[in-house]
């Protein structure tokens, strides 16, 4: 069975949390045993950056062309 992507641990809405709400989310994940270690988190970030690097660079180039 394929393991789900670890990047799915936090929902997208977590990106819009204030500091108090974010802390509550961290505590919830810790209590549930779902909080990744720092090394796991950094690995996930590197994986996601590698996956989307091309799209990000393309979008930046297009945005730069539009502003010119």
MODELLER restraints for C-alpha pairs under 7 A, 6 or more apart:
rsr = mdl.restraints
at = mdl.atoms
rsr.add(forms.Gaussian(group=physical.xy_distance, feature=features.Distance(at['CA:6:A'], at['CA:44:A']), mean=6.83, stdev=0.5))
rsr.add(forms.Gaussian(group=physical.xy_distance, feature=features.Distance(at['CA:7:A'], at['CA:44:A']), mean=6.17, stdev=0.5))
rsr.add(forms.Gaussian(group=physical.xy_distance, feature=features.Distance(at['CA:29:A'], at['CA:35:A']), mean=4.95, stdev=0.5))
